[in-house]
Amino acid sequence: MDNVTLKIDRDTGDLVIGDDGIMETISEVDTTAQNIEMTLKAWKNDFPIVPGHGTDWENILGQVISSEEVKEEIRESVYQETDVTMVTGIEVTRSGRELNIDLKATTAAGEEIETEVAV
């Protein structure tokens, strides 16, 4: 069990603390899925320690680009998670000011990840 991290609440972004008062952890494919979600929600260059981390939302939202270009920006973000070997599907829909991303990817261990991220 090498791929372990603290669990983050998808809605609030807070660490999840169990009834016993101990921070919950997740592992393996759940860690990879959470890392992808966090990368997609982060604005590129907002984290000074790792400036290239995140998604180039300025490019996606700041100008008119094609849906294929949006998907390519998202794909580049997903590949920041080193355990992802292949992005097998990206669907992007806009609802008002929200962008919904349905993503499918495969890990190095051959596990499938399906996740939805709203930004």
C-alpha positions as CSV (number, residue, x, y, z in Angstrom):
1,M,0.0,0.0,0.0
2,D,2.3,2.8,-1.3
3,N,-0.3,5.3,-2.6
4,V,-1.8,6.6,0.6
5,T,-3.0,10.1,1.4
6,L,-5.4,12.0,3.7
7,K,-9.0,12.0,2.6
8,I,-10.5,15.3,1.5
9,D,-14.2,16.1,1.4
10,R,-15.2,16.6,-2.2
11,D,-17.7,19.4,-1.4
12,T,-15.9,21.4,1.2
13,G,-12.2,20.7,0.5
14,D,-11.7,20.0,4.2
15,L,-9.8,17.0,5.6
16,V,-12.2,14.3,6.7
17,I,-12.0,13.4,10.4
18,G,-13.7,10.3,11.6
19,D,-15.9,9.9,14.6
20,D,-12.8,8.7,16.6
21,G,-11.2,12.1,15.9
22,I,-8.6,10.7,13.6
23,M,-8.0,12.0,10.1
24,E,-9.2,9.5,7.5
25,T,-6.9,8.2,4.8
26,I,-7.5,6.7,1.4
27,S,-5.3,4.5,-0.7
28,E,-4.4,3.2,-4.2
29,V,-7.0,4.1,-6.9
30,D,-9.0,6.3,-4.5
31,T,-5.8,8.4,-3.9
32,T,-5.2,8.7,-7.6
33,A,-8.8,9.8,-8.2
34,Q,-8.7,12.4,-5.4
35,N,-5.3,13.7,-6.8
36,I,-6.9,14.1,-10.2
37,E,-9.8,16.0,-8.8
38,M,-7.6,18.3,-6.7
39,T,-5.4,19.0,-9.8
40,L,-8.4,19.8,-11.9
41,K,-9.8,22.2,-9.2
42,A,-6.4,24.0,-8.8
43,W,-5.5,27.0,-10.9
44,K,-2.1,26.5,-12.6
45,N,0.7,28.6,-11.0
46,D,-1.3,29.3,-7.8
47,F,0.9,27.0,-5.7
48,P,4.3,28.7,-5.5
49,I,6.2,25.5,-4.4
50,V,5.1,23.7,-7.6
51,P,4.2,26.4,-10.0
52,G,3.2,24.1,-12.9
53,H,0.7,22.2,-10.8
54,G,-3.0,22.6,-11.6
55,T,-5.1,23.3,-14.6
56,D,-4.7,26.3,-16.9
57,W,-8.1,27.7,-16.2
58,E,-7.0,31.1,-17.4
59,N,-6.5,29.7,-20.8
60,I,-9.8,27.7,-20.7
61,L,-11.9,30.5,-19.4
62,G,-10.0,33.6,-20.5
63,Q,-10.4,33.2,-24.2
64,V,-12.4,31.4,-26.9
65,I,-11.0,28.0,-27.5
66,S,-12.5,24.9,-29.0
67,S,-13.9,22.0,-27.0
68,E,-10.9,19.9,-28.2
69,E,-8.5,22.5,-26.8
70,V,-10.3,22.4,-23.5
71,K,-10.1,18.6,-23.4
72,E,-6.4,18.8,-24.1
73,E,-5.8,21.3,-21.2
74,I,-7.7,18.9,-19.0
75,R,-5.8,15.9,-20.3
76,E,-2.5,17.7,-19.5
77,S,-3.7,18.4,-16.0
78,V,-4.7,14.7,-15.4
79,Y,-1.3,13.5,-16.6
80,Q,0.3,15.5,-13.7
81,E,-0.8,12.5,-11.6
82,T,2.0,10.1,-12.3
83,D,0.0,7.0,-11.7
84,V,-2.3,7.8,-14.7
85,T,-1.1,6.0,-17.8
86,M,-4.1,6.8,-20.1
87,V,-7.0,9.1,-20.2
88,T,-9.7,7.1,-21.9
89,G,-12.5,9.7,-21.9
90,I,-13.3,13.3,-21.3
91,E,-16.7,14.9,-21.5
92,V,-17.1,18.6,-20.7
93,T,-20.4,20.4,-20.3
94,R,-21.1,24.0,-19.2
95,S,-24.0,24.9,-16.9
96,G,-24.0,28.6,-16.3
97,R,-20.8,29.5,-14.6
98,E,-20.0,25.8,-13.8
99,L,-17.9,23.5,-15.9
100,N,-18.6,19.8,-15.4
101,I,-15.9,17.3,-16.3
102,D,-16.7,13.6,-16.6
103,L,-13.4,11.8,-16.8
104,K,-12.2,8.2,-17.3
105,A,-8.6,7.1,-16.9
106,T,-6.5,4.1,-16.3
107,T,-3.8,3.7,-13.7
108,A,-0.4,2.0,-14.0
109,A,-1.9,-0.9,-12.1
110,G,-4.6,-1.2,-14.8
111,E,-7.4,0.1,-12.5
112,E,-10.1,2.2,-14.1
113,I,-11.0,5.6,-12.6
114,E,-14.3,7.3,-13.4
115,T,-14.9,10.7,-11.7
116,E,-16.9,13.8,-12.2
117,V,-15.5,17.2,-11.2
118,A,-17.4,20.4,-11.1
119,V,-15.4,23.7,-11.3
